[in-house]
Every structure is written in C-alpha cells, then in structure tokens.
C-alpha cells in the first residue's frame, strides 16, 4: 500500500449528498477482485450517457459533459471535494479501489459512512472530515477559481489553501500511523513475520501430524 504523508493536487467536485458506493462503482463491475482497472468505471452512471458493462472499452463511450469531473477544468484532479455521508450503502471495497485507480489520493467531506471511511485507510486513500461550513467555503472557492488546488498534510493534520488559510482535521492515531507508513492490515501483520515463522516451526515440531512439512 502506498504511504501518505503530504499531497498537493487539483480539486474536483462531487457536489451532492449521500453518494453511495453503487454510485461510486456500480454493481455490475464487482465481479473482479483485482484492485486495479476500476478507474474507468468510477461514477459510471454519472460520467457516461450509456450503460456500462464489465470489460467494455470506455474510450469511445458518450460522455455526460454536465458531470463536473468530465469538464476540462477538473482534468487530473487528485483531491475530491464531497458532501456529507459520502460512501454510504454497501460495504464494497471496490469503491476506494475505483477512486484510487482514477487518481484520487484525498477525499474531503463533512462526514463519511463508517465502513467506507475505514476501507480508505486500508487502500492508501486519505478521507478528511471538515465541518459543513468549511466544506461549503471550499466549494465556493473551487467554483470561483480555475485550477483550484489544496495541500493536505497528514503529518500536521491540516488542509492548506494557496492563500495559506488552514483547516485542521483529526485522524485516530492508529489509522494515521498506518497510512504514514503505508501499512494495511496484511503489511502490519508481516512486520512480525519472523515471530510468526518461529511460532509455526515450534508448533510443527510439537504436532507434525497436524501441520505437515513447514518450509
């Protein structure tokens, strides 16, 4: 998993409340368990005018140019500014996979669904909670400023505008530490791989008929 310490990037808007995981990545794309390849189908029902299918070449699909992220001014956005209850609905981990594969590193919103929020940390994404007034202010600045960008510093727990105006946020220490070090649950466990190996060898020597041969 990619570590996260500080990121500066162009901001793109998702200006609606209760964006659920089916809107983020529709159900027909959930057959794959790979973590890559979902970016082209992020917000599929909003981005395209036709119905998407798994494995489809999206390069010639008709785009919905009323959808903000299809507009040239937001091309290459890596920070998503959203409204409250982002990521509600089903617990599919494909949602953060799709956001990451599209190129987002940070999602800023007043609130997130709990499972989606925790899944972000497991996949190298930083979900930032600001107040509704702060998010409203950022939306106003975003719409009034072409090329609106932000710096997000996890070490200092702050979002910084080009004007140097700052917004502080809170992340629990465990999630913060894992993201800074680039450790998901597997990576965290593998830090103790030596102790795990020694334990397995000891158990195998005591009960070889259960464990068989340990390499």
C-alpha positions in Angstrom: 0.0 0.0 0.0 1.2 3.5 -0.8 2.3 5.6 2.1 0.7 9.0 2.6 2.4 12.0 4.2 1.6 15.1 2.2 -0.2 15.7 -1.1 -0.8 18.7 -3.2 -3.3 18.4 -6.0 -6.1 19.8 -8.2 -9.5 19.6 -6.6 -12.6 18.2 -8.3 -16.2 18.4 -7.0 -18.8 15.8 -6.1 -21.5 18.3 -5.1 -24.2 16.0 -3.9 -25.1 14.4 -0.5 -25.4 10.7 0.2 -23.2 9.5 -2.6 -23.4 5.7 -2.1 -20.9 3.0 -3.1 -23.2 1.9 -6.0 -22.8 5.4 -7.5 -19.1 5.3 -6.9 -18.7 1.9 -8.6 -21.9 0.2 -9.9 -22.7 -3.4 -9.0 -22.0 -4.9 -12.5 -18.3 -4.2 -12.1 -17.9 -6.1 -8.8 -17.0 -9.4 -10.3 -13.3 -8.7 -10.4 -11.3 -8.9 -7.1 -8.3 -7.2 -8.6 -7.6 -3.8 -7.1 -6.8 -2.1 -10.5 -8.8 -1.3 -13.6 -11.8 0.2 -11.9 -10.9 3.9 -12.6 -12.6 4.0 -16.0 -15.9 3.0 -14.3 -15.7 5.3 -11.4 -19.1 7.2 -11.1 -20.0 5.2 -14.3 -23.7 6.1 -14.3 -22.9 9.8 -13.9 -19.9 10.0 -16.3 -21.4 8.3 -19.3 -24.7 8.5 -21.3 -24.9 4.8 -21.9 -24.9 1.8 -19.6 -21.5 0.4 -18.9 -20.6 -3.3 -18.9 -17.6 -5.2 -17.4 -14.6 -5.3 -19.8 -16.1 -2.7 -22.1 -13.7 -0.3 -23.9 -14.7 3.0 -22.4 -12.6 5.2 -24.8 -15.5 5.7 -27.2 -18.4 5.8 -24.8 -20.5 9.0 -24.9 -19.6 11.3 -22.0 -22.1 13.3 -19.9 -20.5 16.7 -20.1 -22.8 18.0 -17.4 -20.9 15.8 -15.0 -18.3 18.0 -13.3 -15.4 15.5 -13.5 -15.8 15.3 -17.3 -15.1 19.0 -17.6 -11.6 20.0 -18.8 -11.0 22.3 -15.8 -11.1 19.3 -13.4 -9.0 17.0 -15.6 -6.3 15.4 -13.4 -8.0 16.1 -10.1 -6.5 14.1 -7.3 -8.5 15.6 -4.4 -12.2 15.1 -4.3 -14.4 17.6 -2.5 -17.7 16.0 -1.5 -20.8 16.4 0.7 -22.0 14.6 3.8 -22.4 10.9 4.1 -20.1 10.1 1.3 -19.6 6.3 0.7 -22.9 5.2 2.2 -24.6 2.0 1.1 -22.9 -1.4 0.7 -19.5 -2.2 2.1 -17.8 -2.9 -1.2 -14.1 -2.3 -1.0 -14.2 -1.7 -4.8 -15.3 1.9 -4.0 -11.9 3.0 -2.7 -10.2 0.9 -5.3 -12.0 2.8 -8.1 -11.2 6.2 -6.5 -7.6 5.3 -6.2 -7.3 3.8 -9.7 -8.9 7.0 -11.1 -6.1 9.0 -9.4 -7.7 10.4 -6.2 -5.5 10.5 -3.1 -7.7 12.5 -0.8 -11.5 12.8 -0.3 -12.7 15.8 1.8 -16.3 15.7 3.1 -18.3 16.7 6.3 -19.0 13.0 7.0 -18.4 9.5 5.6 -20.1 6.2 6.0 -18.1 4.2 8.6 -17.2 1.2 6.5 -16.1 3.3 3.5 -14.1 5.6 5.8 -12.1 2.6 7.2 -11.7 1.0 3.8 -10.0 4.2 2.6 -7.2 3.8 5.1 -6.7 0.1 4.0 -6.2 1.2 0.4 -3.9 4.3 0.7 -6.6 6.9 0.5 -7.0 9.7 3.0 -10.5 10.6 4.0 -10.6 14.1 5.6 -13.5 15.3 7.7 -14.1 19.1 7.8 -17.1 20.9 9.1 -20.0 21.6 6.7 -19.2 25.3 6.8 -15.6 24.6 5.9 -16.6 22.4 3.1 -19.1 24.9 1.8 -16.4 27.6 1.8 -14.1 25.3 -0.2 -16.9 24.6 -2.7 -17.3 28.3 -3.2 -13.6 28.8 -3.7 -13.5 25.8 -6.0 -16.2 27.1 -8.3 -14.7 30.6 -8.4 -11.1 29.6 -9.1 -9.9 27.7 -12.2 -7.1 25.3 -11.2 -8.1 25.3 -7.5 -5.7 23.2 -5.6 -5.0 22.3 -2.0 -2.2 20.8 0.1 -3.1 18.1 2.5 -0.6 17.4 5.2 -1.2 14.2 7.2 1.8 14.8 9.5 0.3 18.2 10.6 -3.3 17.1 10.1 -4.2 20.2 8.1 -5.6 21.2 4.7 -3.9 24.3 3.3 -5.1 26.7 0.6 -2.8 28.6 -1.7 -3.6 31.7 0.4 -2.2 29.7 3.3 -5.5 29.5 5.0 -5.6 26.3 7.0 -8.2 23.8 8.1 -7.4 21.3 10.8 -8.7 17.7 10.8 -8.4 14.7 13.2 -7.4 11.1 12.3 -7.1 8.5 15.1 -3.5 7.7 15.8 -3.6 4.1 14.7 -5.0 4.8 11.2 -2.8 7.9 10.8 0.4 5.9 11.7 -0.5 3.0 9.3 -1.2 5.4 6.4 2.0 7.3 7.0 4.0 4.1 7.0 2.0 2.6 4.1 0.8 -0.4 6.1 -2.6 -2.1 5.6 -3.6 -5.0 7.9 -1.5 -7.5 6.0 1.5 -5.2 6.0 1.1 -4.6 9.6 1.0 -8.3 10.4 4.0 -9.0 8.2 6.1 -6.7 10.4 6.1 -9.7 12.8 6.8 -12.3 10.1 9.9 -13.6 12.0 8.0 -14.2 15.2 5.1 -15.9 13.2 7.6 -18.2 11.4 9.2 -19.2 14.6 5.8 -19.9 16.2 4.8 -22.1 13.2 8.0 -24.0 13.3 7.6 -24.7 17.0 4.1 -25.8 16.7 5.0 -28.0 13.7 7.8 -29.7 15.7 5.3 -30.4 18.5 2.5 -31.7 16.3 3.9 -32.7 12.9 0.9 -34.8 12.1 -1.3 -31.7 12.1 1.0 -29.2 10.2 2.8 -31.4 7.8 6.1 -30.2 6.5 6.9 -26.4 7.1 9.3 -24.9 4.6 
